[in-house]
Amino acid sequence: MAKDRWSLRNIYLCLVCLITLIMVIVAVVGLVQNTVRLIYPEVGYYYSEPLKDAGDGLTAEQIKEQQDLDQQRSRQQAVYQLVGNVAMLLVAGPLYVYHWRKIEVEHTEPVATEVAGA
């Protein structure tokens, strides 16, 4: 009896491989993006000019403090997202490899044939 190449089991294995491969790609892209964000944090934008006299608006020192805080937050967010991307990669990668090996094993197994009339 020949094994059906597109059995329900093989379709399941292929779908799991497709989904986990997409997860691996998304995780790797996220790792690259967040590594760049960690190295080059976003700079905050402020429309207020530093004041030379008392009045409404921010002083140069306040603007600098806000920019420093924004860079710290940006780095912190990048680290959190990096951890999330690594976790996704650690989950999806082995799942992909496991299911892909199952597919390969099933396709390389010798096909059982019935011996007629013995």
C-alpha positions as CSV (number, residue, x, y, z in Angstrom):
1,M,0.0,0.0,0.0
2,A,1.6,3.3,-1.1
3,K,1.8,6.2,1.3
4,D,-0.3,9.2,0.2
5,R,2.0,12.2,-0.2
6,W,-0.8,14.6,0.7
7,S,-2.3,12.8,3.6
8,L,-3.9,14.7,6.4
9,R,-0.8,14.2,8.5
10,N,1.5,15.5,5.8
11,I,-0.7,18.6,5.3
12,Y,-0.6,19.2,9.0
13,L,3.2,18.9,9.2
14,C,3.6,21.2,6.2
15,L,1.3,23.8,7.7
16,V,3.1,23.7,11.0
17,C,6.4,24.1,9.2
18,L,5.1,27.1,7.2
19,I,3.8,28.8,10.3
20,T,6.9,28.3,12.4
21,L,9.1,29.3,9.4
22,I,7.2,32.6,9.2
23,M,7.6,33.0,13.0
24,V,11.4,32.5,12.6
25,I,11.6,35.1,9.9
26,V,9.6,37.6,11.9
27,A,11.8,37.0,15.0
28,V,15.0,37.4,13.0
29,V,13.7,40.7,11.4
30,G,12.7,41.9,14.9
31,L,16.1,41.0,16.3
32,V,17.9,43.1,13.6
33,Q,15.5,46.1,14.0
34,N,15.7,46.1,17.8
35,T,19.5,45.7,17.8
36,V,19.7,48.8,15.6
37,R,17.3,50.6,18.0
38,L,19.5,49.6,20.9
39,I,22.6,50.9,19.2
40,Y,21.0,54.0,17.8
41,P,18.1,55.0,20.1
42,E,15.4,57.3,18.8
43,V,15.9,61.0,19.7
44,G,12.8,62.8,21.0
45,Y,11.5,65.8,19.2
46,Y,10.7,69.1,21.0
47,Y,9.3,72.1,19.3
48,S,10.0,74.4,22.2
49,E,13.0,76.6,21.9
50,P,15.2,77.1,25.0
51,L,14.2,80.2,26.9
52,K,16.7,83.0,27.6
53,D,14.3,84.6,30.1
54,A,11.5,83.4,32.4
55,G,8.3,82.6,30.6
56,D,6.4,79.8,29.0
57,G,8.3,76.9,27.5
58,L,11.2,74.6,28.4
59,T,14.8,75.5,29.3
60,A,17.7,74.0,27.4
61,E,18.4,71.8,30.5
62,Q,14.8,70.5,30.6
63,I,14.9,69.7,26.9
64,K,18.2,67.8,27.4
65,E,16.7,65.9,30.3
66,Q,13.7,64.9,28.3
67,Q,15.8,63.7,25.4
68,D,17.9,61.6,27.7
69,L,14.8,60.1,29.3
70,D,13.4,59.3,25.8
71,Q,16.7,57.6,24.8
72,Q,16.6,55.5,28.0
73,R,13.0,54.5,27.3
74,S,13.8,53.7,23.7
75,R,16.7,51.5,24.8
76,Q,14.6,49.8,27.4
77,Q,11.8,49.1,24.8
78,A,14.4,47.7,22.4
79,V,15.7,45.3,25.1
80,Y,12.2,44.1,25.9
81,Q,11.5,43.5,22.3
82,L,14.8,41.8,21.8
83,V,13.9,39.4,24.6
84,G,10.6,38.7,23.0
85,N,12.2,38.1,19.6
86,V,14.7,35.7,21.1
87,A,11.9,33.8,22.9
88,M,9.9,33.5,19.7
89,L,13.0,32.2,17.9
90,L,13.8,29.7,20.7
91,V,10.2,28.4,20.5
92,A,9.6,28.4,16.7
93,G,13.0,27.3,15.6
94,P,13.1,23.9,17.2
95,L,9.4,23.3,16.3
96,Y,10.2,24.0,12.7
97,V,13.2,21.7,12.7
98,Y,11.3,18.9,14.4
99,H,8.3,19.0,12.0
100,W,10.6,19.4,8.9
101,R,12.6,16.3,9.9
102,K,9.3,14.4,10.3
103,I,8.4,15.3,6.8
104,E,11.8,14.3,5.5
105,V,11.7,11.0,7.3
106,E,8.3,10.2,5.9
107,H,9.3,11.0,2.4
108,T,12.5,8.9,2.6
109,E,10.9,5.8,4.1
110,P,10.6,3.0,1.6
111,V,7.1,2.6,0.2
112,A,5.5,-0.6,1.3
113,T,4.2,-2.7,-1.6
114,E,1.9,-5.6,-1.5
115,V,3.2,-8.8,-3.0
116,A,0.5,-10.2,-5.2
117,G,-0.5,-13.9,-5.1
118,A,1.7,-15.9,-2.9
